Amino acid sequence: MWDDLSAGALGALVILDSARLDDCYPAVDYFERLGLPFVVAVNAFNGRLASDRRRYAGPSPSPTGSP
C-alpha cells in the first residue's frame, strides 16, 4: 500500500500521535529509505501533548539550498 501511495509523490506528511510516538517510526523509516522528503507534525489533543515537548526536537538535516 505504501508503495502505491508514494508513487509520484513530491513529499510526505507524517502526523504523530503524541501518546503513541513509537508507532510513527515505521513511516519515518519508510520515507527515509525511499529518499522522499517528509515533514513531521505532532498532533496535540485538546491543546496538550502527551509527553515532554523536548522529546520531539532533534536535528533536521535539509539538503543544500532548502529553506
N, CA, C and O atoms as CSV, one atom per row, in Angstrom:
chain,resi,resn,atom,element,x,y,z
A,1,MET,N,N,0.819,-1.182,0.000
A,1,MET,CA,C,0.000,0.000,0.000
A,1,MET,C,C,0.875,1.262,0.000
A,1,MET,O,O,0.611,2.200,-0.752
A,2,TRP,N,N,1.921,1.282,0.848
A,2,TRP,CA,C,2.771,2.474,0.926
A,2,TRP,C,C,3.403,2.789,-0.420
A,2,TRP,O,O,3.510,3.954,-0.801
A,3,ASP,N,N,3.825,1.750,-1.144
A,3,ASP,CA,C,4.444,1.982,-2.449
A,3,ASP,C,C,3.467,2.635,-3.409
A,3,ASP,O,O,3.843,3.533,-4.162
A,4,ASP,N,N,2.211,2.191,-3.391
A,4,ASP,CA,C,1.189,2.781,-4.268
A,4,ASP,C,C,0.910,4.231,-3.891
A,4,ASP,O,O,0.754,5.082,-4.767
A,5,LEU,N,N,0.846,4.513,-2.602
A,5,LEU,CA,C,0.551,5.875,-2.154
A,5,LEU,C,C,1.695,6.850,-2.429
A,5,LEU,O,O,1.460,8.034,-2.671
A,6,SER,N,N,2.927,6.355,-2.392
A,6,SER,CA,C,4.072,7.250,-2.555
A,6,SER,C,C,4.541,7.376,-4.002
A,6,SER,O,O,5.378,8.229,-4.298
A,7,ALA,N,N,4.027,6.556,-4.899
A,7,ALA,CA,C,4.440,6.622,-6.299
A,7,ALA,C,C,4.114,7.994,-6.878
A,7,ALA,O,O,2.955,8.407,-6.896
A,8,GLY,N,N,5.131,8.691,-7.345
A,8,GLY,CA,C,4.950,10.013,-7.943
A,8,GLY,C,C,4.816,11.150,-6.950
A,8,GLY,O,O,4.631,12.299,-7.351
A,9,ALA,N,N,4.907,10.852,-5.659
A,9,ALA,CA,C,4.756,11.903,-4.646
A,9,ALA,C,C,5.992,12.798,-4.602
A,9,ALA,O,O,7.115,12.340,-4.813
A,10,LEU,N,N,5.765,14.071,-4.326
A,10,LEU,CA,C,6.861,15.021,-4.168
A,10,LEU,C,C,7.355,15.064,-2.730
A,10,LEU,O,O,8.479,15.495,-2.470
A,11,GLY,N,N,6.529,14.625,-1.803
A,11,GLY,CA,C,6.876,14.633,-0.382
A,11,GLY,C,C,5.773,13.959,0.408
A,11,GLY,O,O,4.763,13.521,-0.143
A,12,ALA,N,N,5.991,13.887,1.718
A,12,ALA,CA,C,5.020,13.215,2.579
A,12,ALA,C,C,4.866,13.993,3.881
A,12,ALA,O,O,5.736,14.778,4.260
A,13,LEU,N,N,3.758,13.765,4.550
A,13,LEU,CA,C,3.487,14.341,5.860
A,13,LEU,C,C,3.242,13.193,6.829
A,13,LEU,O,O,2.354,12.368,6.613
A,14,VAL,N,N,4.031,13.141,7.898
A,14,VAL,CA,C,3.853,12.136,8.942
A,14,VAL,C,C,3.266,12.855,10.146
A,14,VAL,O,O,3.901,13.749,10.706
A,15,ILE,N,N,2.062,12.475,10.546
A,15,ILE,CA,C,1.406,13.100,11.695
A,15,ILE,C,C,1.539,12.153,12.881
A,15,ILE,O,O,1.105,11.003,12.823
A,16,LEU,N,N,2.144,12.650,13.956
A,16,LEU,CA,C,2.380,11.844,15.145
A,16,LEU,C,C,1.272,12.030,16.161
A,16,LEU,O,O,0.780,13.140,16.366
A,17,ASP,N,N,0.889,10.947,16.787
A,17,ASP,CA,C,0.019,10.989,17.964
A,17,ASP,C,C,0.967,11.091,19.141
A,17,ASP,O,O,1.758,10.176,19.370
A,18,SER,N,N,0.911,12.171,19.889
A,18,SER,CA,C,1.873,12.396,20.965
A,18,SER,C,C,1.802,11.336,22.056
A,18,SER,O,O,2.729,11.223,22.858
A,19,ALA,N,N,0.733,10.565,22.105
A,19,ALA,CA,C,0.615,9.485,23.085
A,19,ALA,C,C,1.186,8.165,22.558
A,19,ALA,O,O,1.349,7.208,23.315
A,20,ARG,N,N,1.489,8.121,21.247
A,20,ARG,CA,C,1.966,6.867,20.639
A,20,ARG,C,C,3.136,7.142,19.704
A,20,ARG,O,O,3.100,6.757,18.535
A,21,LEU,N,N,4.167,7.800,20.205
A,21,LEU,CA,C,5.301,8.182,19.370
A,21,LEU,C,C,5.996,7.001,18.709
A,21,LEU,O,O,6.407,7.092,17.552
A,22,ASP,N,N,6.129,5.910,19.421
A,22,ASP,CA,C,6.842,4.766,18.860
A,22,ASP,C,C,6.167,4.187,17.624
A,22,ASP,O,O,6.817,3.509,16.827
A,23,ASP,N,N,4.890,4.441,17.456
A,23,ASP,CA,C,4.171,3.936,16.286
A,23,ASP,C,C,4.521,4.683,15.004
A,23,ASP,O,O,4.187,4.213,13.916
A,24,CYS,N,N,5.183,5.832,15.102
A,24,CYS,CA,C,5.494,6.622,13.917
A,24,CYS,C,C,6.762,6.164,13.215
A,24,CYS,O,O,6.959,6.476,12.041
A,25,TYR,N,N,7.626,5.432,13.909
A,25,TYR,CA,C,8.926,5.097,13.337
A,25,TYR,C,C,8.855,4.312,12.030
A,25,TYR,O,O,9.655,4.595,11.138
A,26,PRO,N,N,7.956,3.350,11.858
A,26,PRO,CA,C,7.908,2.659,10.561
A,26,PRO,C,C,7.647,3.616,9.386
A,26,PRO,O,O,8.242,3.453,8.321
A,27,ALA,N,N,6.782,4.594,9.566
A,27,ALA,CA,C,6.507,5.546,8.482
A,27,ALA,C,C,7.728,6.409,8.201
A,27,ALA,O,O,8.084,6.623,7.042
A,28,VAL,N,N,8.368,6.900,9.243
A,28,VAL,CA,C,9.565,7.727,9.067
A,28,VAL,C,C,10.667,6.913,8.391
A,28,VAL,O,O,11.312,7.398,7.462
A,29,ASP,N,N,10.885,5.686,8.848
A,29,ASP,CA,C,11.901,4.819,8.242
A,29,ASP,C,C,11.611,4.558,6.771
A,29,ASP,O,O,12.524,4.552,5.946
A,30,TYR,N,N,10.353,4.344,6.444
A,30,TYR,CA,C,9.981,4.081,5.060
A,30,TYR,C,C,10.351,5.258,4.156
A,30,TYR,O,O,10.980,5.068,3.115
A,31,PHE,N,N,9.966,6.463,4.550
A,31,PHE,CA,C,10.245,7.631,3.714
A,31,PHE,C,C,11.741,7.930,3.641
A,31,PHE,O,O,12.228,8.395,2.610
A,32,GLU,N,N,12.470,7.670,4.717
A,32,GLU,CA,C,13.916,7.854,4.675
A,32,GLU,C,C,14.554,6.870,3.688
A,32,GLU,O,O,15.397,7.263,2.881
A,33,ARG,N,N,14.159,5.607,3.747
A,33,ARG,CA,C,14.708,4.598,2.820
A,33,ARG,C,C,14.376,4.943,1.375
A,33,ARG,O,O,15.196,4.741,0.480
A,34,LEU,N,N,13.178,5.461,1.150
A,34,LEU,CA,C,12.733,5.819,-0.192
A,34,LEU,C,C,13.433,7.070,-0.709
A,34,LEU,O,O,13.502,7.296,-1.917
A,35,GLY,N,N,13.954,7.885,0.216
A,35,GLY,CA,C,14.576,9.144,-0.178
A,35,GLY,C,C,13.553,10.229,-0.471
A,35,GLY,O,O,13.874,11.227,-1.117
A,36,LEU,N,N,12.333,10.044,-0.004
A,36,LEU,CA,C,11.259,11.001,-0.233
A,36,LEU,C,C,11.267,12.044,0.882
A,36,LEU,O,O,11.221,11.678,2.056
A,37,PRO,N,N,11.324,13.323,0.546
A,37,PRO,CA,C,11.278,14.344,1.600
A,37,PRO,C,C,9.970,14.237,2.393
A,37,PRO,O,O,8.913,13.935,1.838
A,38,PHE,N,N,10.065,14.491,3.695
A,38,PHE,CA,C,8.865,14.428,4.522
A,38,PHE,C,C,8.954,15.434,5.657
A,38,PHE,O,O,10.036,15.869,6.050
A,39,VAL,N,N,7.793,15.786,6.166
A,39,VAL,CA,C,7.661,16.700,7.294
A,39,VAL,C,C,6.953,15.940,8.399
A,39,VAL,O,O,6.062,15.131,8.138
A,40,VAL,N,N,7.353,16.202,9.630
A,40,VAL,CA,C,6.718,15.549,10.771
A,40,VAL,C,C,5.926,16.595,11.548
A,40,VAL,O,O,6.452,17.656,11.886
A,41,ALA,N,N,4.667,16.294,11.826
A,41,ALA,CA,C,3.805,17.163,12.629
A,41,ALA,C,C,3.341,16.376,13.852
A,41,ALA,O,O,3.078,15.176,13.767
A,42,VAL,N,N,3.244,17.060,14.983
A,42,VAL,CA,C,2.799,16.408,16.216
A,42,VAL,C,C,1.393,16.895,16.533
A,42,VAL,O,O,1.151,18.099,16.620
A,43,ASN,N,N,0.475,15.965,16.705
A,43,ASN,CA,C,-0.911,16.287,16.994
A,43,ASN,C,C,-1.087,16.433,18.513
A,43,ASN,O,O,-0.795,15.509,19.272
A,44,ALA,N,N,-1.553,17.569,18.925
A,44,ALA,CA,C,-1.827,17.805,20.346
A,44,ALA,C,C,-3.338,17.742,20.554
A,44,ALA,O,O,-4.073,18.591,20.050
A,45,PHE,N,N,-3.795,16.745,21.291
A,45,PHE,CA,C,-5.220,16.590,21.543
A,45,PHE,C,C,-5.641,17.497,22.692
A,45,PHE,O,O,-4.994,17.525,23.738
A,46,ASN,N,N,-6.710,18.226,22.497
A,46,ASN,CA,C,-7.203,19.173,23.495
A,46,ASN,C,C,-6.134,20.181,23.899
A,46,ASN,O,O,-6.098,20.647,25.038
A,47,GLY,N,N,-5.264,20.511,22.945
A,47,GLY,CA,C,-4.219,21.504,23.197
A,47,GLY,C,C,-3.083,21.020,24.071
A,47,GLY,O,O,-2.271,21.831,24.516
A,48,ARG,N,N,-2.998,19.731,24.330
A,48,ARG,CA,C,-1.969,19.186,25.223
A,48,ARG,C,C,-1.198,18.079,24.523
A,48,ARG,O,O,-1.766,17.278,23.781
A,49,LEU,N,N,0.099,18.049,24.772
A,49,LEU,CA,C,0.934,16.953,24.297
A,49,LEU,C,C,1.000,15.889,25.380
A,49,LEU,O,O,0.999,16.208,26.569
A,50,ALA,N,N,1.059,14.637,24.977
A,50,ALA,CA,C,1.077,13.536,25.935
A,50,ALA,C,C,2.445,13.327,26.566
A,50,ALA,O,O,2.553,12.624,27.572
A,51,SER,N,N,3.494,13.920,26.000
A,51,SER,CA,C,4.827,13.784,26.567
A,51,SER,C,C,5.579,15.101,26.437
A,51,SER,O,O,5.083,16.061,25.846
A,52,ASP,N,N,6.771,15.130,26.993
A,52,ASP,CA,C,7.594,16.333,27.019
A,52,ASP,C,C,7.919,16.806,25.597
A,52,ASP,O,O,8.318,16.008,24.749
A,53,ARG,N,N,7.749,18.074,25.351
A,53,ARG,CA,C,7.987,18.665,24.029
A,53,ARG,C,C,9.415,18.413,23.548
A,53,ARG,O,O,9.639,18.274,22.346
A,54,ARG,N,N,10.382,18.350,24.461
A,54,ARG,CA,C,11.779,18.134,24.068
A,54,ARG,C,C,11.971,16.774,23.411
A,54,ARG,O,O,12.942,16.576,22.681
A,55,ARG,N,N,11.075,15.848,23.655
A,55,ARG,CA,C,11.185,14.521,23.051
A,55,ARG,C,C,11.014,14.580,21.532
A,55,ARG,O,O,11.502,13.700,20.823
A,56,TYR,N,N,10.337,15.594,21.033
A,56,TYR,CA,C,10.090,15.719,19.601
A,56,TYR,C,C,11.217,16.445,18.880
A,56,TYR,O,O,11.370,16.305,17.667
A,57,ALA,N,N,11.993,17.206,19.604
A,57,ALA,CA,C,13.038,18.029,18.986
A,57,ALA,C,C,14.230,17.173,18.605
A,57,ALA,O,O,14.527,16.167,19.250
A,58,GLY,N,N,14.887,17.577,17.581
A,58,GLY,CA,C,16.087,16.877,17.156
A,58,GLY,C,C,16.631,17.522,15.909
A,58,GLY,O,O,16.009,18.416,15.335
A,59,PRO,N,N,17.786,17.071,15.494
A,59,PRO,CA,C,18.367,17.650,14.282
A,59,PRO,C,C,17.509,17.319,13.073
A,59,PRO,O,O,16.979,16.214,12.957
A,60,SER,N,N,17.379,18.269,12.192
A,60,SER,CA,C,16.608,18.042,10.984
A,60,SER,C,C,17.444,18.491,9.788
A,60,SER,O,O,17.325,19.627,9.328
A,61,PRO,N,N,18.293,17.589,9.288
A,61,PRO,CA,C,19.141,17.974,8.158
A,61,PRO,C,C,18.294,18.277,6.943
A,61,PRO,O,O,17.311,17.589,6.666
A,62,SER,N,N,18.680,19.306,6.228
A,62,SER,CA,C,17.979,19.636,4.988
A,62,SER,C,C,19.000,19.775,3.881
A,62,SER,O,O,20.124,20.217,4.118
A,63,PRO,N,N,18.618,19.401,2.677
A,63,PRO,CA,C,19.546,19.489,1.554
A,63,PRO,C,C,19.992,20.938,1.319
A,63,PRO,O,O,19.276,21.885,1.645
A,64,THR,N,N,21.152,21.079,0.764
A,64,THR,CA,C,21.682,22.405,0.441
A,64,THR,C,C,20.688,23.148,-0.461
A,64,THR,O,O,20.168,22.588,-1.426
A,65,GLY,N,N,20.442,24.391,-0.134
A,65,GLY,CA,C,19.523,25.204,-0.921
A,65,GLY,C,C,18.081,25.111,-0.467
A,65,GLY,O,O,17.223,25.814,-1.000
A,66,SER,N,N,17.791,24.254,0.512
A,66,SER,CA,C,16.423,24.135,1.005
A,66,SER,C,C,16.162,25.186,2.080
A,66,SER,O,O,17.070,25.544,2.831
A,67,PRO,N,N,14.935,25.680,2.157
A,67,PRO,CA,C,14.625,26.651,3.215
A,67,PRO,C,C,14.570,25.982,4.573
A,67,PRO,O,O,14.322,26.647,5.579
